[in-house]
Amino acid sequence: MRLDAREVAAMERFSVPGPAGTVSGLRQVQDSEAEPVVFIHHINGAAHQWVPVMNHFNDRTTVAVDLRGHGNSQPGESYGVADYAADVEAAMDGLDIHYAHLVGASFGASVCLSIAAQAQYRIRSVAVIGGALTVADLIDPDGVTAELRELGSLAFFQKMAAVSFAPGTDAILLDEAARLAARNDPAVAESILREAFSADITDTATRVRAPALVLAGEHDQTCPPERAAVLADSLGTRCQVLAGRGHLAHLEDPALIARLVAAQLPD
């Protein structure tokens, strides 16, 4: 689904102090006592990509965070899971969000689980899309970063987009995702990729106590459904495979993701 600039503009942009500088993001405040939902994007993505999902939640406040080095948030010196988790918690603290439900896509899923493991008291549930305990044995970080330098940012991220979405996805959506990713400074993008593709959250997942929803696209080539199933097992739940969807299912079918996430939230 293509992003509508008018829908993005209708969101409230926020900025709060974070551990690496300003942490920014978008929120839609609702007059509700229901606990908010906080959305965490994939690497080389941005908060505004969650807007089509956020617009389906009219019964509670929703927040999407720009992780360091992404969107309107300042870059940092490192881009690991713990770094991003600190950014999200800083956003929650700055917005006076004491308890929340977390939703994360791709490496954003790892960030969700890191927060849920560290701050068990404040995370009510987690939903992960295209997540895995690790892909370090599937993807060579050195090879990826070498290819980034060889191809240049735009060509590299166009190639990544081609395998991140399901077959038949609107070419404009692929182009938008690639161009957004290519806006980053190449050195920052390289650091982000290297950290993500070498991460392993196996131990972290064992400490998560919140109820978990694990979703995987049928055509996900980055975190294949069998990897998501291993993640789900470590969280004491089952993986739900989304027919016809790819790695970034929240961009392909926001209404489906919103419906599945909403179904696990308390009334």
N, C-alpha and C positions, 0 to 999 in steps of 0.2 A: 504494500500500500504506500503510495507516494505521500510525502509530508505536505501538509497544507500550511503555508507561511502564516495565514491568518489565525489558525489554531495555536501555533507556537507563540505568536504575538499576544494572544489573549492570556497566556500564562504569566504569573508573577515571577520576575527574575530576582533572585536573592544572592547576596554575597556575605560570607561570614569569615572570620579568621580561622585559618587551619594550620596544621603543623608545618606545611611547606609554603605558606602564604595564603592568599585568598582562595577560598573554596566557593564556587558559584553553583548555580543550578536553577531549576524551575519548580514552582509549586502552584497547586490549585487548592485553595482553602475552601472547605465546606463547613457550614454551621452544623457540626455533628460531634458527638462525644465518642464516636467510633475511633479506634486507634488508626493512625495514618498508615499508608503504604509508601514505602521508600523504594525507589527503583534505581538500579545500578547498571550502567551500560557496559557493553563489551569494549575491549581495548581498541583504541583509535576510533571510538564512537563519541557520542555526546548525549547530554541529558535530553535535548530536544527530540531525539529519536523515540523517546517514550511517550510523547504527547498523544499519539493516536490510541495508545493503551490507556493512558491516564484519563482521557475524556469519557471512558466508559464507567468511571467511578464517580457517582454523584452523591454517594452516601457517606463519604469520608474524605479527609484531606489526602492529597497525593503529592509526593515530592520526588524529583529526579535530580540526582547529583552529578555534576561534572567532576570526574576524578582529576587529580593533579595532572597537568600536561594535556588536558582535554578541554574542549569547549572554552568557557570563560574562566576556568580555574588556572592558577599559576603553575608552572612546571616545578618539579622538585629534583632532588639529587638522585633519588631511587624510586622504582616503580613496582615494588613487590606487593604481594597480597596484604601484608601488614601495613604498608604505606597507604594503600587505598582504603583499607578498613579504618585507619585513623582519620582519613579525609571524611568518610561518611559519618563517623561518630561525631566529628567536629561540626558537620552540617546539622546533624540531629540536635546536638547540644545548642548550637547557635539559634536554632528554630524552636527551642524548648519542646522538643519531641522526646518524651521520657520512655515511651514504649511504642513499638512499631512492628509491622509486618514487612519483611524484606523480599524483594524480587530482583533477581540478577540474571543477566544473559552472558553466556560464554565465560570469560574470566571474571565478569561481574558476579557470576555464581559462586566462584571461589571466595570473592570478597564477602558476599552474604554469609557464607558458612563460617568464615573467619570471625566475623562480628558475632554471629550466633554462638560460637564456641567461647569467645572471650567475655561477652556480656549477656550471659544466658538470661539474666533477670529482665532484660528490657526487650528482647526479641520474642514476639509471640508466635511467629511462623516464618518459614522461608519457602520461596518458590524459585527453582532454578531451571533455566532454559539453556540447553546446549552446554551443560557443564560436565566436568570429569574430575577425578581425583588428580590425574596428571596426563599430559600428552607428551612428556619428555622423551618417551621411547618411540613415539610415532613421528615427531617433528624435530629436526635438528636445528637448534637455535642459531648455530654458527652458519649453517647453510642458508637459513632464512634471511639473516642479516646481510650475508654476502650477496644474496639475490636482490635485496633492497638496494644496495649500493650499485649493483650492476645495472639494474633496470631503471632506477630512478623511482621516486615516490609514486607518481601517478600510475605508471605502467605496472609497478609492483602491486599496488592496491587494487587495480583493475583485475589483475590475475587472481588476487585473493578473493575479491568479490564474486568472481565466477564460480568459485567452489564453496562459498559461504552461503549461497542461496540455493533453493531448490530449482530443478530444471523448469524452465518456462516462466520464471519470475520476470516481471516487467524490467526491461533493460534500463529504463530511467531510474528505477530504484537502485539497481546495481551501480549505475554511474554516480548517483547522489552519494551512496555509501563510500565509493572509492575516492571521490573528490573531497569528501569530508576528511577521510583518513589522511589524504595526501597533503592537507593543509599544515600538518604538524612539521616542525623542524625535523629534518632527517635523522639527526643525532638523537633527538628525543624519541622519535618513532622506533629507532633501532633499540634503544634501551627498553622501551615498553615491550617490544616483541621478545627480546631476549629473556626478560623476567617472566613473561607469561608462559612461554613455551618451555621453560626449565622448572616451573613451579611444581610442587607436589603437596597436596593438602590431605594426604591420607591420615596423618595423625590428628589434624584439625577436625576432620569430619567425625571422628569418634567421640568428640567432646560436645557435639551439637545435641541439644535436648529438645529444641523446638520442633513441632510437627513440620514435615517437609513434603513439598510437592516437587517431583522431578520430571521434567518434560524434555523429550529429545525428538528432533526432526528425523523422519524416516531417511532423508537424504543427507543427513549431517556427515560431512567428510572430515571435519576438524575434531569433533568429539562424537564419534559414532555411537549409535544407540547401545551397543554392547558396553561401551565405556560408561555411559550414563546409568546403565543397569548396575554396574559395580558400585558406582557412587550411591545409587538409591539403596542398595543392600547395606552399605556402610551406615546409612541414615535410618535404617529400619523401615524402609518403605519400598514401593515398587516404582519402576520407571514407566511412564506413559509415553508411548511413541506416537508422534503426530504424523498421520498419513499425509504424504505429499509435501511435507515441509522440510526445510533445510536447517542449517546451523543457526540462522538468525530469524527464527520463526516469529518473534515478536514484531519484526519489521514486515514480514510477509503477510501475517494475519493477526493484526492487533486485536480484533474482536474476539477471536478464538482464545488468545492468551488471556485477555481480560476476563472472559467468562470462566476459564479454568481456575485462574487465581481467585476470583471472587467466590467461587464455589467452596473454597476451603476456609474462607474468612468467617468469623462468627457474625451472627445477625446483629 
